[in-house]
Amino acid sequence: MPARILLVDDEPDFVQSMERGLVMHGFQQILATSDPRHALALIRNEQAIDVALIDLTMPEISASLRR
């Protein structure tokens, strides 16, 4: 089964670039977003995420949500 990857960064251009790079390397199941709240919803609703690439310093999310 292919790995499911969650990609989260507050810079949309970076998210798009990383997503393209992952696709070029053969990854197909990529959940990508630049919205931290959307990322939390994805984590809560997805059955399994194998790898998470997450920017830990997003200005739109409070310290309480990062924990």
C-alpha positions as CSV (number, residue, x, y, z in Angstrom):
1,M,0.0,0.0,0.0
2,P,1.4,3.5,-0.9
3,A,2.4,5.8,1.9
4,R,0.0,8.6,2.8
5,I,1.8,11.8,3.3
6,L,0.5,14.9,5.1
7,L,2.3,18.1,4.0
8,V,1.7,21.3,6.0
9,D,3.3,24.7,5.6
10,D,1.9,28.3,5.9
11,E,3.6,29.2,2.6
12,P,1.4,28.0,-0.3
13,D,4.3,28.2,-2.9
14,F,6.4,25.9,-0.7
15,V,3.6,23.4,-0.3
16,Q,3.1,23.3,-4.1
17,S,6.8,22.9,-4.7
18,M,7.1,20.1,-2.1
19,E,4.0,18.4,-3.4
20,R,5.4,18.4,-7.0
21,G,8.7,17.0,-5.8
22,L,7.0,14.2,-3.9
23,V,4.9,13.3,-7.0
24,M,8.1,13.3,-9.1
25,H,9.6,10.8,-6.7
26,G,6.6,8.5,-7.1
27,F,4.4,9.4,-4.1
28,Q,0.8,9.5,-5.0
29,Q,-1.3,9.9,-1.8
30,I,-0.4,13.4,-0.6
31,L,-2.6,15.5,1.6
32,A,-1.2,19.1,1.2
33,T,-2.4,22.3,2.8
34,S,-1.2,25.7,3.9
35,D,-4.0,26.1,6.4
36,P,-3.1,24.6,9.9
37,R,-6.8,24.2,10.8
38,H,-7.4,22.3,7.6
39,A,-4.4,20.1,8.6
40,L,-5.9,19.4,12.0
41,A,-9.2,18.4,10.3
42,L,-7.3,16.1,7.9
43,I,-5.5,14.4,10.9
44,R,-8.8,13.9,12.7
45,N,-10.7,12.6,9.6
46,E,-8.1,10.4,7.8
47,Q,-7.9,6.8,8.6
48,A,-4.1,6.7,8.4
49,I,-1.2,9.1,7.8
50,D,2.1,7.4,7.4
51,V,4.4,10.5,7.2
52,A,3.8,14.1,8.3
53,L,6.0,17.0,7.0
54,I,4.9,19.9,9.2
55,D,6.1,23.5,9.6
56,L,6.2,24.0,13.4
57,T,6.3,27.8,13.3
58,M,3.1,28.8,11.5
59,P,1.8,32.2,12.7
60,E,-1.8,31.3,12.2
61,I,-1.9,28.6,14.8
62,S,-1.6,29.2,18.6
63,A,0.9,27.5,20.8
64,S,-1.9,25.5,22.4
65,L,-2.8,23.8,19.1
66,R,0.8,22.9,18.4
67,R,1.0,20.6,21.4
